[in-house]
């Protein structure tokens, strides 16, 4: 894709899959971090996930995700 081109919007199946895959990844990553024995800021993680999901939803409404 050249610098002036925009990616085409994803179809509804691709959009749903993107958000579902991200949500699934976050659930697994949160569980992994909680069980790692290392310091983990669960509130910060949850806030970051929520922020990203809001952005994905906005992009979805615009037809890009």
GIBELJO-V58956 format. One record per backbone hydrogen bond with DSSP energy under -1.0 kcal/mol. CO is the residue of the C=O (numbers start at 1). NH is the residue of the N-H. Records with the same first field share a line. If there is no record, write none. Layout:
BEGIN
CO: NH + NH
END
This chain:
BEGIN
2: 5
11: 15
12: 16
13: 17
14: 18
15: 19
16: 20
17: 21
18: 22
19: 23
20: 24
21: 25
22: 26
23: 27
24: 28
25: 29
26: 30
27: 31
28: 32
29: 33
30: 34
31: 35
40: 42
41: 45
42: 46
43: 47
44: 48
45: 49
46: 50
47: 51
48: 52
49: 53
50: 54
51: 55
52: 56
53: 57
54: 58
55: 59
56: 60
57: 61
58: 62
59: 64
60: 63
END
